[in-house]
Each structure stands twice: as structure tokens, then as C-alpha cells.
Amino acid sequence: MDHEGSHSVTDTAQREPATVVVTQPVERGHDQELRRWQDEVNHAVGAFAGYLGNDVAPGGDDEWTVFYRFDSKQHLMKWLASPERAEVLSRGAHLFAGPATQHVLIRGSDAAMVTVVVSHPVDPADQDEFLAWQDRVTDAERQFPGFRGAELYRPVPGVQDEWTALYRYDSEEHASAWLDSAERKQLLREGERFREFELHRISSPFGSWFAPPDGDEDQAGPPNWKTGLSVLVGLYPTVVLLTLAISEIWPGGPLWATLLVGNICSVSLLTWLVMPAVTRALRFWLVPGHQISRARLDFTGAAASIGFLTIAALVFWLCTTRIWHLP
């Protein structure tokens, strides 16, 4: 439970984009029903002013995470407190194995390479002490290389009971240096009564495709070169097969339209089918155990990925030059 951030939340937050991150454990065996229910939620939230969109990031078979984006805190709060939301949530209650965790985030346009979200339940009687402790944490964070800022968000009555802190670093290495530091451990000891916290680490540019294993948000995600190569393993055959299919089904389609259809299909397939399969197949390499030789494993995983891409390229070359010619 370690949180850092300045506690100056100004009225400008009302005009800044606002996001709520909702995570909930799911009941097994309801995948299709869960997606249909999410479509109902999307239809309901889409009717609200200021809604910008959402991203569904299922965390494997056990967890469902959705990011809802609005143009302001005011519009987000109207959705969260609405009877329409309460009604659609009640219709999907049987799909989940436990209560949802919810984090409301409001920030400007600055982006972070690595973001850590920490939520603290704080007794109102301890608020002043908590804020003073948070100031000490933030002061310590600023001394570490790569620190890019921190915010502290107050509880939202009726919506979110915890204080939520965000802090950002410019790289995995720098974020890990703070998380593993002796200074942070000392501050956690000083803030003993605030040690009951949840920490979520958003460390990968490819989002939920490479979520930390087994729900361990404090574990770093795979390095960017591994995630990039893994995406290429899934992306290349998907794009080629879709290109062949679209050229066969719609041979006279205009370029702008076929590209749009192809991108919609490829993103959908990658999100729901291809990348979950790729990350499962390459899990031994993306999130290796501490007892395994990293150098040998890095070589094995990279060789397997490059070997697959080479074979796929050879197969597609034969198909498109000897068997099937693109128009």
C-alpha cells in the first residue's frame, strides 16, 4: 500500500478527460453471455453526454476489466451514479464471482510509459496523517531517476471509497528501482496503518495482451522487444489471411474500404482470439520463472518466434505466387 501523489485536486479536473477502470472476477463458462452483456452496457453508456468510448481488457479466464472514458469528471460521475447503469449492472450480476474494484482517474494530456496505480482505504480520522505521509512518499519518489509525476485522487462519495494514487516513470527499469528501493520500504514501515492497499502496474504499451501473470500487478511485464516480437507473431499471419480473404470476397472493393474492413477484423481477431493464444504459447518466454536461465530462455523464445515468422513467410510466398495470386 504505497501511494504517492500531490493532493492538490483543482477544479480544472472537471474539464479534463476522466476514466474509470472497473475490474471484476468472472464466473467461468459464461464467455458469450458476458460479451452480450457488455454490449448492453456499451449501448447504455453510449447514450450519456461526454462518453468517448471504452476498452475491454479481459484478464484471462478469471477477470474482466473495462476502461470507460469520458470528456470530464462531471459526465463520468453522471454515468456512474445513473439508474441506467445500476439497472444494467444488476442484469449481469450472475456473471461475476465477486464484487468489482473501481478506480476513477482524471488527468490531463500527459502520457506515461509506466504507470502505477495504488488505492488505499483510509479512515477519515487518519486523513491528515495519510496526506502528510503521502507527501513524504512523493518527495522520495522525486529523487529517483525517470520520475514523471504523481497525482492523488480523493474518494468519490457513493462511487469510490479509497484514495487512489498514480505515479509515473519513463521506463520499467526506473519504476522498478523505486518499487524495490530501501527508501520505499522504509516509508511503508512508517505508514504501517496504510499498508492495506491494492497496487496495479500498467507497464506494457500493448495493454491487456501482456497483463502480469496470475493477477500479480506488482510484477513487471515483459520488455518491449518481447512484446513487439510477440505482436508480430500474431499480426503477420492475421493480416495476410485477412488480405487474401477480403481480396477473394470483395475483389473490386476500393482501397480505403478494404483497409477499414481489414483493420476492424484484424484488431478484433487479435484482441479476442490471436493474441490470447500467442501469449499462452509464449508464456514460458514472456514471463519466465525466476529459477530459469534468462539468457537461454530469451534466445529460445526469440528463435521460436523468428522461426515461426520465417515459416509463415515461406508458406504465404508459396500460396500467393504458386497457388493463389493476389489481384
C-alpha positions as CSV (number, residue, x, y, z in Angstrom):
1,M,0.0,0.0,0.0
2,D,2.2,2.7,-1.0
3,H,1.0,5.8,-2.6
4,E,2.3,8.8,-3.7
5,G,0.9,11.9,-5.2
6,S,0.2,15.6,-4.7
7,H,-3.1,16.2,-3.0
8,S,-4.0,19.3,-4.9
9,V,-7.0,18.4,-6.9
10,T,-8.3,21.5,-8.7
11,D,-11.5,22.4,-10.4
12,T,-9.7,22.0,-13.7
13,A,-10.1,18.3,-13.3
14,Q,-13.8,18.8,-14.1
15,R,-12.8,19.8,-17.6
16,E,-10.1,17.1,-18.1
17,P,-10.7,13.7,-19.6
18,A,-11.8,11.2,-17.0
19,T,-11.5,7.4,-17.0
20,V,-13.0,4.7,-14.7
21,V,-11.2,1.4,-14.6
22,V,-13.6,-1.4,-13.4
23,T,-12.2,-4.9,-12.7
24,Q,-14.3,-7.9,-11.6
25,P,-13.7,-11.6,-11.1
26,V,-15.9,-13.6,-13.5
27,E,-17.8,-16.9,-13.3
28,R,-16.4,-19.5,-15.6
29,G,-18.3,-20.8,-18.6
30,H,-20.2,-17.6,-19.5
31,D,-17.9,-16.0,-22.1
32,Q,-20.6,-15.5,-24.8
33,E,-23.2,-14.2,-22.3
34,L,-20.6,-11.9,-20.8
35,R,-19.8,-10.3,-24.1
36,R,-23.5,-9.9,-24.9
37,W,-24.0,-8.3,-21.6
38,Q,-21.0,-6.0,-22.2
39,D,-22.7,-4.9,-25.5
40,E,-25.8,-3.9,-23.4
41,V,-23.6,-1.9,-21.1
42,N,-21.9,-0.2,-24.1
43,H,-25.3,0.7,-25.6
44,A,-26.4,2.2,-22.2
45,V,-23.3,4.2,-21.6
46,G,-23.2,5.4,-25.3
47,A,-26.3,7.4,-24.6
48,F,-24.6,9.6,-22.0
49,A,-23.2,13.0,-22.7
50,G,-19.4,13.2,-22.8
51,Y,-18.8,9.5,-23.4
52,L,-15.7,8.9,-25.5
53,G,-15.5,5.1,-25.7
54,N,-14.3,2.1,-23.8
55,D,-11.8,-0.7,-23.9
56,V,-12.5,-4.2,-22.7
57,A,-9.4,-6.0,-21.5
58,P,-10.3,-9.5,-20.2
59,G,-7.6,-10.7,-17.9
60,G,-7.7,-14.4,-18.9
61,D,-10.5,-16.6,-17.7
62,D,-10.8,-15.2,-14.2
63,E,-11.1,-11.4,-14.6
64,W,-12.9,-8.8,-16.7
65,T,-11.5,-5.2,-16.9
66,V,-13.2,-2.3,-18.7
67,F,-11.9,1.2,-19.2
68,Y,-14.7,3.8,-19.7
69,R,-13.6,7.2,-21.0
70,F,-15.5,10.5,-20.7
71,D,-14.6,14.0,-21.6
72,S,-14.9,15.3,-18.0
73,K,-15.3,14.2,-14.4
74,Q,-18.8,15.7,-14.3
75,H,-20.0,13.5,-17.2
76,L,-18.3,10.4,-15.8
77,M,-20.0,10.9,-12.4
78,K,-23.4,11.2,-14.1
79,W,-22.9,7.8,-15.7
80,L,-21.6,6.1,-12.5
81,A,-24.5,7.4,-10.4
82,S,-27.2,6.8,-13.0
83,P,-30.1,4.4,-12.6
84,E,-29.4,3.2,-16.2
85,R,-26.0,1.9,-15.1
86,A,-27.4,0.3,-11.9
87,E,-30.1,-1.5,-13.9
88,V,-27.7,-2.9,-16.5
89,L,-25.2,-4.0,-13.8
90,S,-28.0,-5.8,-11.9
91,R,-28.8,-7.8,-15.1
92,G,-25.2,-9.0,-15.3
93,A,-24.6,-9.7,-11.6
94,H,-24.8,-13.5,-12.0
95,L,-21.9,-13.4,-14.5
96,F,-19.4,-12.4,-11.8
97,A,-17.8,-14.3,-8.9
98,G,-17.2,-11.3,-6.7
99,P,-17.5,-7.5,-6.3
100,A,-15.8,-5.1,-8.7
101,T,-12.9,-2.9,-7.9
102,Q,-13.2,0.6,-9.4
103,H,-10.6,3.4,-9.9
104,V,-11.6,6.8,-11.1
105,L,-8.7,8.6,-12.9
106,I,-8.8,12.2,-14.1
107,R,-5.7,13.6,-15.7
108,G,-4.5,15.9,-18.5
109,S,-2.9,15.0,-21.7
110,D,0.5,13.9,-20.4
111,A,1.1,10.2,-21.2
112,A,3.3,7.9,-19.2
113,M,5.4,4.9,-20.3
114,V,4.9,3.2,-16.9
115,T,2.1,4.0,-14.5
116,V,1.5,2.5,-11.1
117,V,-2.0,2.9,-9.6
118,V,-2.3,2.4,-5.8
119,S,-5.6,2.5,-3.9
120,H,-5.7,3.0,-0.1
121,P,-8.7,2.6,2.2
122,V,-8.2,5.4,4.8
123,D,-10.2,6.0,8.0
124,P,-11.4,9.6,7.9
125,A,-9.8,10.1,11.3
126,D,-6.4,9.3,9.8
127,Q,-6.8,11.6,6.7
128,D,-4.4,14.3,7.8
129,E,-1.7,11.8,8.7
130,F,-2.2,9.9,5.5
131,L,-1.8,13.1,3.4
132,A,1.4,14.0,5.3
133,W,2.7,10.5,4.7
134,Q,1.8,10.7,1.0
135,D,3.8,14.0,0.7
136,R,6.8,12.2,2.2
137,V,6.4,9.4,-0.3
138,T,6.1,11.8,-3.3
139,D,9.2,13.8,-2.1
140,A,11.1,10.5,-2.0
141,E,9.9,9.5,-5.5
142,R,11.1,12.7,-7.0
143,Q,14.6,11.8,-6.1
144,F,14.6,8.7,-8.3
145,P,15.6,8.8,-12.0
146,G,12.8,8.8,-14.5
147,F,10.1,10.2,-12.2
148,R,7.5,11.9,-14.4
149,G,4.8,13.0,-11.9
150,A,2.2,11.8,-9.4
151,E,-1.4,12.5,-8.5
152,L,-3.6,11.7,-5.6
153,Y,-7.3,11.4,-6.1
154,R,-9.7,11.7,-3.2
155,P,-12.6,9.3,-2.6
156,V,-15.7,9.9,-4.6
157,P,-18.8,9.5,-2.2
158,G,-21.1,6.8,-3.4
159,V,-18.7,5.7,-6.1
160,Q,-15.2,5.0,-4.7
161,D,-14.2,4.8,-1.1
162,E,-10.5,4.6,-1.5
163,W,-7.8,7.2,-2.1
164,T,-6.1,6.5,-5.4
165,A,-2.6,7.5,-6.2
166,L,-0.9,7.4,-9.6
167,Y,2.8,7.8,-10.2
168,R,4.6,7.6,-13.5
169,Y,8.2,6.7,-14.6
170,D,9.8,6.9,-18.0
171,S,10.8,3.2,-18.1
172,E,10.3,-0.2,-16.4
173,E,13.8,0.0,-15.0
174,H,13.2,3.3,-13.3
175,A,9.8,2.2,-12.0
176,S,11.2,-1.0,-10.6
177,A,14.1,0.9,-8.9
178,W,11.5,2.9,-6.9
179,L,9.3,-0.1,-6.1
180,D,12.2,-2.2,-4.9
181,S,14.1,0.7,-3.1
182,A,15.0,0.7,0.5
183,E,13.5,4.2,0.7
184,R,10.1,3.0,-0.2
185,K,10.3,0.0,2.2
186,Q,11.2,2.5,5.0
187,L,8.2,4.7,4.1
188,L,5.9,1.7,4.1
189,R,7.1,0.9,7.6
190,E,6.5,4.5,8.7
191,G,3.0,4.3,7.2
192,E,2.2,1.0,8.8
193,R,-1.5,1.8,9.2
194,F,-1.8,2.5,5.5
195,R,-0.2,-0.8,4.3
196,E,-3.6,-2.3,3.3
197,F,-3.6,-1.3,-0.4
198,E,-4.0,-2.6,-3.9
199,L,-1.3,-1.9,-6.4
200,H,-1.8,-2.1,-10.2
201,R,1.1,-1.7,-12.5
202,I,0.4,-0.6,-16.1
203,S,3.7,-1.2,-17.7
204,S,3.2,-2.5,-21.2
205,P,2.4,-0.4,-24.3
206,F,0.3,-3.4,-25.6
207,G,-2.1,-3.2,-22.7
208,S,-4.0,-6.3,-21.7
209,W,-2.4,-8.6,-24.3
210,F,0.6,-8.8,-21.9
211,A,-1.0,-8.4,-18.4
212,P,1.0,-9.6,-15.5
213,P,0.5,-13.3,-14.8
214,D,-1.9,-14.7,-12.2
215,G,-3.2,-11.3,-11.3
216,D,0.2,-10.2,-9.9
217,E,0.0,-6.5,-10.8
218,D,3.2,-5.8,-8.9
219,Q,5.2,-7.9,-11.3
220,A,6.8,-6.2,-14.3
221,G,5.5,-7.0,-17.7
222,P,7.8,-8.4,-20.4
223,P,10.3,-6.0,-22.1
224,N,9.2,-4.1,-25.1
225,W,11.3,-6.1,-27.6
226,K,9.5,-9.3,-26.5
227,T,6.0,-7.8,-26.7
228,G,6.8,-6.3,-30.1
229,L,8.1,-9.6,-31.5
230,S,5.1,-11.4,-30.0
231,V,2.6,-9.0,-31.6
232,L,4.4,-9.5,-34.9
233,V,3.9,-13.3,-34.5
234,G,0.2,-12.8,-34.2
235,L,-0.2,-9.8,-36.5
236,Y,1.6,-11.1,-39.6
237,P,-0.4,-14.2,-40.4
238,T,-3.6,-12.5,-39.3
239,V,-3.1,-9.6,-41.8
240,V,-2.0,-11.9,-44.6
241,L,-5.0,-14.2,-44.2
242,L,-7.5,-11.3,-44.0
243,T,-6.0,-9.7,-47.1
244,L,-6.4,-13.0,-49.0
245,A,-9.9,-13.4,-47.7
246,I,-11.0,-9.9,-48.5
247,S,-9.5,-9.9,-51.9
248,E,-11.4,-13.1,-52.7
249,I,-14.7,-11.9,-51.2
250,W,-14.5,-8.3,-52.4
251,P,-12.1,-8.2,-55.4
252,G,-13.4,-4.8,-56.6
253,G,-13.5,-3.1,-53.3
254,P,-11.9,0.4,-53.0
255,L,-8.6,0.5,-51.1
256,W,-10.0,2.8,-48.3
257,A,-12.9,0.5,-47.7
258,T,-11.0,-2.8,-47.8
259,L,-8.3,-1.4,-45.5
260,L,-11.0,-0.3,-43.0
261,V,-12.7,-3.7,-43.0
262,G,-9.3,-5.4,-42.7
263,N,-8.3,-3.3,-39.8
264,I,-11.5,-3.8,-37.9
265,C,-11.3,-7.6,-38.4
266,S,-7.6,-7.8,-37.5
267,V,-8.0,-5.8,-34.3
268,S,-11.0,-7.9,-33.3
269,L,-9.2,-11.1,-34.0
270,L,-6.0,-10.1,-32.3
271,T,-7.8,-8.9,-29.2
272,W,-10.2,-11.8,-28.7
273,L,-8.5,-14.8,-30.4
274,V,-5.0,-14.5,-31.7
275,M,-3.1,-12.6,-29.0
276,P,-4.5,-14.6,-26.1
277,A,-3.3,-17.8,-27.9
278,V,0.1,-16.3,-28.7
279,T,0.7,-15.1,-25.2
280,R,-0.3,-18.5,-23.8
281,A,2.1,-20.3,-26.2
282,L,4.9,-17.9,-25.4
283,R,4.2,-17.6,-21.7
284,F,7.4,-19.5,-20.8
285,W,9.4,-16.8,-22.5
286,L,7.3,-13.6,-21.8
287,V,7.0,-14.3,-18.0
288,P,9.8,-16.8,-17.1
289,G,10.2,-18.1,-13.6
290,H,13.0,-16.7,-11.5
291,Q,14.7,-20.0,-11.4
292,I,15.2,-20.3,-15.1
293,S,18.3,-19.1,-17.1
294,R,17.0,-15.9,-18.7
295,A,19.8,-15.8,-21.3
296,R,19.0,-19.3,-22.7
297,L,15.2,-18.6,-22.4
298,D,15.5,-15.3,-24.2
299,F,17.4,-17.0,-27.1
300,T,14.9,-19.9,-27.2
301,G,11.8,-17.6,-27.3
302,A,13.3,-15.3,-29.8
303,A,14.4,-18.2,-32.1
304,A,11.0,-19.8,-31.9
305,S,9.2,-16.5,-32.8
306,I,11.6,-15.7,-35.7
307,G,11.4,-19.3,-36.8
308,F,7.6,-19.2,-36.9
309,L,7.6,-15.9,-38.9
310,T,10.1,-17.4,-41.3
311,I,8.0,-20.5,-41.9
312,A,4.8,-18.4,-42.2
313,A,6.5,-16.1,-44.8
314,L,7.6,-19.2,-46.8
315,V,4.1,-20.7,-46.7
316,F,2.5,-17.4,-47.7
317,W,5.0,-16.9,-50.5
318,L,4.2,-20.3,-51.9
319,C,0.5,-19.7,-51.6
320,T,0.5,-16.2,-53.2
321,T,3.0,-16.9,-56.0
322,R,2.4,-20.6,-56.9
323,I,-1.2,-21.3,-55.7
324,W,-3.1,-18.1,-55.2
325,H,-2.3,-14.8,-56.8
326,L,-3.5,-11.6,-55.2
327,P,-5.4,-9.3,-57.6
